[in-house]
Amino acid sequence: MKKLFLFTLSLSLSLSLLAQKDVVGANIDKTAKPGEDFFKYANGGWTKQNPIPAAYSQWGIGNLVQEDVWTKLKTINEKARYSGTIDPNTRKIHDFYFTAMDTITIEKVKLTPISTELSMINNVKDIPSLLKTITYLHSIGISTSFDLGIYQDMKNSEINVLYLSQGGLGLPNRDYYFNKDSRTAKIVSDYKTKHLPRMLANINPNFTSGATGIFSLEKSLATKSRKLEDLRDPYENYNKMSIADLNKLTPNINWTTIFSQLQIKTDSVIVGQPEFFTQLDKLVKSTPLSVWKNYLRYNVISTYADYLNKKVDAEDFRFYSTVIRGKKEQLPRWKRALIWEEAAMGELLGQLYVKDNFPAKTKERYLKLCDDVFAAFADRIKNLDWMSEATKQKSLQKLNTVVKKLAIQILGKIFLLLKRMINLLLKILEMPINSGSITLLIN
């Protein structure tokens, strides 16, 4: 009876969808039995018609939407080149995109854009200069040795606080340094014997022997890094302490000096994994400076690999995207340039996108859709029989504070995200930083 019911339901559904020319019905895989594998039955047709492209490790309907958006953004950037406009926003888009696309200059200058950082690492002579260099790298977006960030306090949502947490690993997580399965062993072997030596050789062929020391240092950090499942406990990973107590935890690391260099003013910090910082403190003192310097060199070139010359970029992609994630091809340069551009100046790019692709009538339609959803949500709250009247009022008040961000143009926003990347690209092209179209991006 169950099979007969499923067959009848399947047949009725299929005929109904076909009659309506429903796009969902068109993607049904009729060779699959819905009672055995409903996902394949419902989506198998679409999956067969849309194989995963070589540049991706997964694929879905969202990717098709993104492809359409990328095509439109590419048009916006290419139009900016020939528009002859003096509009500052269009000019910034033009400068960023075509700087990112200038691979001829990028190949010519090679590692010159990161020469300041590499020189600073070369000059490390003692623990104070090592810590000063690590702190400087954090200030420009290179999260080496540990992770640091300012987030909402998990126990008091009204304030933001400084968090310190484990980090500094070149492999995806600490388990890669200890698991013995064949896949992990293959990845670790590649990292130790191919990837690390090749990346160091791009800086100086004499540094290749330093790969062993880098892996050893990272594994030592991994020994006191918590497993992924242990990081899920919000209470165990919330350890608030004063700066004085933090300095006691790590006698070889003066956090007062570090925070001062980072221009962070705080009297306390949330330490996610205290045992990790105890281990880091020991390694700062016991690990040879030569190992630390190679470790920092690798962190610098790895962080900026995407924006450097082809040899560096290709090796970074080979290991992190092909060996680890299974991607066979890299995204074309223009798509990568758009990803960087959106990250650095997404609000500005969005303004131009909305102007060209989001007419007023369309916006009105989607605003009405949002309003209808909000109204239905409000009605549902009002009619809940288990909620008190006071709680309903609080809920409705909270609902009314939700902002509908639909094609909102934010003018005058300072684009601080990835500021370092913008400066790096400008150095590659050797553009004058006092250019009227560039000043707002770097000041």
C-alpha positions as CSV (number, residue, x, y, z in Angstrom):
1,M,0.0,0.0,0.0
2,K,2.9,2.4,0.9
3,K,4.6,1.8,-2.5
4,L,1.2,2.3,-4.3
5,F,0.7,5.6,-2.4
6,L,4.2,6.9,-3.3
7,F,3.7,5.9,-6.9
8,T,0.4,7.6,-7.1
9,L,1.7,10.7,-5.4
10,S,4.8,10.8,-7.7
11,L,2.7,10.3,-10.8
12,S,0.2,13.0,-9.8
13,L,3.0,15.4,-8.8
14,S,4.8,14.9,-12.1
15,L,1.8,15.3,-14.3
16,S,0.7,18.4,-12.3
17,L,4.2,20.0,-12.6
18,L,4.5,19.2,-16.3
19,A,1.1,20.6,-17.0
20,Q,2.1,23.9,-15.3
21,K,5.6,23.8,-16.9
22,D,7.0,24.2,-13.5
23,V,10.8,24.7,-13.4
24,V,10.9,22.3,-10.4
25,G,9.1,19.6,-12.4
26,A,11.6,20.0,-15.2
27,N,14.4,19.1,-12.9
28,I,12.9,15.9,-11.6
29,D,15.0,12.7,-12.2
30,K,12.3,10.2,-13.2
31,T,14.9,7.4,-13.1
32,A,15.1,7.7,-9.3
33,K,12.6,6.2,-7.0
34,P,11.2,8.9,-4.6
35,G,10.6,6.3,-1.9
36,E,14.3,5.4,-1.9
37,D,16.1,8.6,-2.6
38,F,13.8,11.6,-2.7
39,F,16.6,14.1,-3.0
40,K,17.9,12.5,-6.2
41,Y,14.3,12.2,-7.5
42,A,13.7,16.0,-6.9
43,N,17.1,17.3,-7.9
44,G,18.7,14.7,-10.0
45,G,17.7,16.3,-13.3
46,W,19.3,19.6,-12.3
47,T,22.4,17.9,-11.1
48,K,22.9,16.1,-14.4
49,Q,22.4,19.3,-16.4
50,N,24.8,21.2,-14.1
51,P,28.1,19.4,-13.5
52,I,30.5,21.0,-11.1
53,P,32.9,23.3,-13.0
54,A,36.6,22.6,-12.7
55,A,37.2,25.9,-10.8
56,Y,34.7,24.9,-8.0
57,S,34.5,22.3,-5.3
58,Q,30.7,22.6,-5.1
59,W,27.9,23.9,-7.2
60,G,24.3,25.0,-6.8
61,I,21.6,27.4,-7.9
62,G,23.3,30.2,-5.9
63,N,26.4,29.9,-8.1
64,L,24.3,30.5,-11.2
65,V,23.0,33.7,-9.6
66,Q,26.5,34.7,-8.7
67,E,27.7,34.1,-12.3
68,D,25.0,36.5,-13.5
69,V,26.0,39.1,-10.9
70,W,29.7,38.8,-11.8
71,T,29.0,39.3,-15.5
72,K,27.1,42.5,-14.7
73,L,29.9,43.7,-12.4
74,K,32.5,43.0,-15.0
75,T,30.5,45.2,-17.4
76,I,30.4,48.0,-14.9
77,N,34.1,47.9,-14.4
78,E,34.9,47.7,-18.2
79,K,32.5,50.6,-18.9
80,A,34.3,52.7,-16.2
81,R,37.5,52.4,-18.3
82,Y,36.0,54.2,-21.3
83,S,33.4,56.4,-19.6
84,G,35.7,59.4,-19.4
85,T,33.7,60.4,-16.3
86,I,35.1,62.5,-13.5
87,D,32.7,60.8,-11.0
88,P,35.0,59.8,-8.1
89,N,33.2,56.5,-7.4
90,T,33.5,55.3,-11.0
91,R,37.1,56.4,-11.0
92,K,37.9,54.4,-7.9
93,I,36.3,51.3,-9.4
94,H,38.3,51.7,-12.6
95,D,41.6,52.2,-10.7
96,F,41.1,49.2,-8.4
97,Y,39.9,46.7,-11.1
98,F,42.5,47.5,-13.7
99,T,45.3,47.5,-11.1
100,A,44.2,44.0,-10.1
101,M,44.1,43.0,-13.8
102,D,47.6,44.4,-14.6
103,T,49.5,41.1,-14.5
104,I,52.3,42.4,-16.6
105,T,53.4,44.9,-13.9
106,I,52.7,42.3,-11.2
107,E,55.1,39.8,-12.9
108,K,57.7,42.6,-13.3
109,V,57.8,43.7,-9.6
110,K,57.5,40.1,-8.2
111,L,57.9,40.3,-4.4
112,T,58.7,44.0,-4.2
113,P,55.3,44.8,-2.6
114,I,56.1,42.7,0.5
115,S,59.8,43.8,0.7
116,T,59.1,46.0,3.8
117,E,57.7,43.1,5.7
118,L,60.4,40.7,4.6
119,S,63.1,43.2,5.6
120,M,61.6,43.6,9.0
121,I,61.7,39.9,9.5
122,N,65.3,39.7,8.4
123,N,66.2,42.2,11.1
124,V,64.7,40.2,14.0
125,K,67.5,39.7,16.5
126,D,65.9,39.0,19.8
127,I,62.5,38.2,21.5
128,P,61.5,41.9,21.7
129,S,62.1,42.5,18.0
130,L,60.3,39.1,17.2
131,L,57.2,40.2,19.2
132,K,57.3,43.7,17.6
133,T,57.3,42.1,14.1
134,I,54.5,39.7,15.0
135,T,52.5,42.6,16.3
136,Y,53.2,44.7,13.2
137,L,52.0,41.8,11.0
138,H,48.8,41.6,12.9
139,S,48.3,45.4,12.4
140,I,48.3,44.9,8.6
141,G,46.0,41.9,8.6
142,I,48.4,38.9,8.8
143,S,47.1,36.7,11.6
144,T,50.3,35.0,12.6
145,S,51.1,32.9,15.8
146,F,47.6,33.6,17.3
147,D,44.3,35.2,16.4
148,L,43.1,38.5,17.7
149,G,39.9,40.4,17.1
150,I,37.2,42.7,18.6
151,Y,33.7,41.2,18.8
152,Q,30.5,41.5,20.8
153,D,30.9,40.3,24.4
154,M,29.3,36.9,24.6
155,K,28.1,37.6,28.1
156,N,27.1,41.3,27.6
157,S,25.8,42.1,24.1
158,E,25.9,45.8,24.8
159,I,29.7,46.1,24.6
160,N,32.5,45.0,22.3
161,V,35.6,43.3,23.7
162,L,39.0,42.1,22.7
163,Y,39.3,38.4,22.1
164,L,42.5,36.3,21.9
165,S,42.3,32.8,20.5
166,Q,44.4,30.0,19.2
167,G,45.7,30.2,15.6
168,G,48.9,30.4,13.6
169,L,48.6,27.1,11.8
170,G,49.2,26.6,8.1
171,L,46.9,23.6,7.8
172,P,43.1,23.9,8.2
173,N,43.0,22.8,11.9
174,R,45.0,21.1,14.6
175,D,43.8,17.6,13.7
176,Y,45.8,17.6,10.5
177,Y,49.0,17.5,12.5
178,F,48.0,14.3,14.3
179,N,45.5,12.3,12.3
180,K,47.0,9.3,10.5
181,D,44.4,8.5,7.8
182,S,45.7,8.3,4.2
183,R,44.1,11.6,3.0
184,T,45.5,13.6,5.9
185,A,48.9,11.9,5.6
186,K,49.0,12.9,1.9
187,I,48.1,16.5,2.6
188,V,50.7,16.8,5.4
189,S,53.4,15.2,3.3
190,D,52.7,17.7,0.5
191,Y,52.7,20.6,2.9
192,K,56.1,19.6,4.4
193,T,58.0,18.5,1.3
194,K,56.5,20.5,-1.5
195,H,54.4,23.5,-0.5
196,L,56.5,25.0,2.3
197,P,59.9,24.6,0.5
198,R,58.4,26.1,-2.7
199,M,56.9,29.1,-1.0
200,L,60.2,29.8,0.9
201,A,62.2,29.3,-2.3
202,N,60.2,32.1,-3.9
203,I,61.7,34.4,-1.3
204,N,65.2,32.9,-1.3
205,P,66.3,29.5,-2.4
206,N,68.5,29.3,0.7
207,F,65.4,29.3,2.9
208,T,63.9,26.0,1.6
209,S,65.5,24.0,4.4
210,G,63.5,26.0,6.9
211,A,60.3,24.1,6.0
212,T,61.0,21.4,8.6
213,G,61.4,24.0,11.3
214,I,58.1,25.7,10.3
215,F,56.2,22.5,10.5
216,S,57.7,21.6,13.8
217,L,56.8,25.0,15.2
218,E,53.2,24.7,14.0
219,K,52.9,21.2,15.4
220,S,54.0,22.5,18.7
221,L,51.3,25.1,18.6
222,A,48.8,22.5,17.5
223,T,49.6,20.3,20.6
224,K,47.9,22.9,22.8
225,S,45.2,23.9,20.2
226,R,41.7,22.7,21.0
227,K,39.9,20.3,18.7
228,L,37.0,21.6,16.7
229,E,34.4,20.0,18.9
230,D,36.0,21.6,22.0
231,L,35.8,25.0,20.4
232,R,32.0,24.7,20.4
233,D,31.6,25.1,24.2
234,P,31.0,28.9,24.7
235,Y,31.7,28.7,28.4
236,E,35.0,26.9,28.2
237,N,36.2,29.3,25.5
238,Y,35.3,32.4,27.5
239,N,38.1,33.3,30.0
240,K,38.0,36.9,30.9
241,M,41.2,38.3,32.5
242,S,42.9,41.5,33.2
243,I,45.9,42.6,31.2
244,A,48.1,42.1,34.3
245,D,46.8,38.5,34.6
246,L,47.4,37.9,30.9
247,N,51.0,39.1,31.3
248,K,51.4,36.6,34.2
249,L,50.1,33.8,32.0
250,T,52.8,34.6,29.4
251,P,55.9,36.1,31.1
252,N,57.8,36.2,27.9
253,I,55.1,38.1,26.1
254,N,54.3,41.7,27.2
255,W,50.8,42.3,26.1
256,T,50.8,45.8,27.4
257,T,53.4,46.6,24.8
258,I,51.6,44.7,22.1
259,F,48.3,46.4,22.6
260,S,50.0,49.8,22.8
261,Q,51.6,49.1,19.4
262,L,48.2,48.0,18.0
263,Q,46.6,51.2,19.5
264,I,44.2,49.0,21.5
265,K,43.1,50.5,24.8
266,T,41.5,48.0,27.1
267,D,41.9,46.8,30.7
268,S,40.7,43.2,30.1
269,V,40.6,40.6,27.4
270,I,38.7,37.4,26.7
271,V,41.2,34.5,26.3
272,G,39.7,31.6,24.4
273,Q,42.2,29.0,25.1
274,P,44.7,29.9,27.9
275,E,46.7,26.7,27.5
276,F,47.5,27.7,23.9
277,F,49.0,31.0,25.0
278,T,51.1,29.3,27.7
279,Q,52.5,27.1,24.9
280,L,53.1,30.1,22.7
281,D,55.0,31.8,25.5
282,K,57.2,28.8,25.9
283,L,57.9,28.6,22.2
284,V,58.8,32.3,22.0
285,K,61.7,31.5,24.3
286,S,62.7,28.0,23.3
287,T,62.3,28.1,19.5
288,P,65.4,29.4,17.6
289,L,64.9,32.8,16.0
290,S,65.9,31.4,12.6
291,V,62.8,29.1,12.8
292,W,60.6,32.0,13.8
293,K,61.9,34.1,10.9
294,N,61.1,31.4,8.3
295,Y,57.7,30.9,9.9
296,L,56.9,34.6,9.6
297,R,58.3,34.8,6.0
298,Y,55.9,32.0,5.1
299,N,53.0,33.7,6.8
300,V,53.6,36.9,4.8
301,I,54.0,35.4,1.4
302,S,51.1,33.0,2.0
303,T,48.7,35.8,3.1
304,Y,49.4,37.9,0.0
305,A,50.0,35.0,-2.5
306,D,46.7,35.8,-4.4
307,Y,48.0,39.3,-5.3
308,L,51.6,38.4,-6.1
309,N,53.3,37.0,-9.3
310,K,52.0,33.9,-11.0
311,K,54.6,31.5,-9.6
312,V,53.6,32.3,-6.0
313,D,49.9,32.5,-6.8
314,A,49.9,29.2,-8.6
315,E,51.6,27.3,-5.8
316,D,49.3,28.7,-3.2
317,F,46.3,27.6,-5.3
318,R,47.8,24.2,-6.0
319,F,48.0,23.4,-2.3
320,Y,45.1,25.1,-0.6
321,S,42.6,24.8,-3.4
322,T,43.6,21.6,-5.3
323,V,45.3,19.4,-2.8
324,I,43.0,20.3,0.1
325,R,39.7,21.2,-1.6
326,G,39.9,19.4,-4.9
327,K,39.5,22.3,-7.2
328,K,41.0,21.6,-10.6
329,E,41.2,25.2,-12.0
330,Q,41.6,28.6,-10.6
331,L,38.9,31.2,-11.2
332,P,39.7,33.5,-14.1
333,R,41.6,36.7,-13.0
334,W,38.6,39.0,-13.7
335,K,36.4,37.1,-11.2
336,R,39.1,37.1,-8.6
337,A,39.5,40.8,-9.1
338,L,35.8,41.3,-8.6
339,I,35.9,39.3,-5.3
340,W,38.8,41.5,-4.0
341,E,37.0,44.7,-5.2
342,E,33.7,43.7,-3.5
343,A,35.6,43.0,-0.3
344,A,37.5,46.3,-0.4
345,M,34.7,48.6,-1.6
346,G,31.5,46.6,-1.8
347,E,29.3,49.5,-0.8
348,L,30.6,51.7,-3.6
349,L,30.4,48.9,-6.1
350,G,26.9,48.1,-5.0
351,Q,25.8,51.7,-5.7
352,L,26.9,51.4,-9.3
353,Y,25.3,47.9,-9.6
354,V,21.9,49.2,-8.2
355,K,22.0,52.2,-10.5
356,D,22.4,49.9,-13.6
357,N,20.4,46.8,-12.6
358,F,17.8,47.7,-10.0
359,P,15.1,50.1,-11.3
360,A,12.8,51.9,-8.9
361,K,9.8,49.7,-9.7
362,T,11.7,46.5,-8.9
363,K,12.8,48.0,-5.6
364,E,9.2,49.0,-4.8
365,R,8.0,45.4,-5.5
366,Y,10.6,43.8,-3.2
367,L,10.0,46.4,-0.4
368,K,6.3,45.4,-0.5
369,L,7.3,41.8,-0.3
370,C,9.4,42.6,2.8
371,D,6.6,44.6,4.3
372,D,4.1,41.7,3.8
373,V,6.5,39.2,5.4
374,F,7.0,41.6,8.4
375,A,3.2,42.1,8.7
376,A,2.6,38.3,8.7
377,F,5.3,37.9,11.3
378,A,3.7,40.6,13.5
379,D,0.3,39.0,13.2
380,R,1.7,35.6,14.2
381,I,3.3,37.2,17.3
382,K,0.1,38.9,18.3
383,N,-1.9,35.6,18.1
384,L,0.5,33.4,20.1
385,D,-1.5,32.0,23.0
386,W,1.5,31.0,25.0
387,M,3.2,34.4,25.0
388,S,2.4,37.1,27.6
389,E,1.2,40.5,26.4
390,A,4.3,42.2,27.7
391,T,6.6,39.8,25.8
392,K,4.5,40.3,22.7
393,Q,5.1,44.0,22.9
394,K,8.8,43.5,23.4
395,S,8.9,41.1,20.4
396,L,7.0,43.6,18.2
397,Q,9.4,46.3,19.3
398,K,12.3,44.2,18.3
399,L,10.7,43.3,15.0
400,N,10.3,47.0,14.2
401,T,14.0,47.6,14.7
402,V,15.0,45.3,11.8
403,V,16.4,47.3,8.9
404,K,15.4,46.3,5.4
405,K,18.6,46.7,3.6
406,L,17.4,46.6,0.0
407,A,19.5,48.5,-2.5
408,I,20.4,51.2,0.1
409,Q,23.1,53.5,-1.0
410,I,25.5,54.5,1.7
411,L,27.4,57.6,0.7
412,G,30.7,58.7,2.1
413,K,31.6,55.3,3.7
414,I,35.3,54.9,4.4
415,F,36.4,51.6,3.1
416,L,38.7,50.3,5.8
417,L,38.3,46.6,5.1
418,L,41.4,45.2,3.3
419,K,43.1,48.6,3.3
420,R,46.4,46.8,3.2
421,M,45.4,45.0,0.0
422,I,44.5,48.2,-1.7
423,N,47.9,49.8,-0.8
424,L,49.6,46.6,-2.0
425,L,47.9,46.8,-5.4
426,L,48.8,50.5,-5.7
427,K,52.5,49.7,-4.9
428,I,52.4,47.1,-7.7
429,L,51.2,49.6,-10.2
430,E,53.3,52.4,-8.7
431,M,50.4,54.8,-8.8
432,P,50.9,58.2,-7.1
433,I,49.0,58.0,-3.8
434,N,48.0,61.6,-3.9
435,S,45.8,61.0,-6.9
436,G,42.4,62.5,-6.3
437,S,40.7,59.2,-7.1
438,I,42.8,57.2,-4.8
439,T,43.2,59.3,-1.7
440,L,40.0,58.3,0.0
441,L,40.9,54.6,-0.3
442,I,44.2,54.8,1.6
443,N,43.6,57.6,4.1
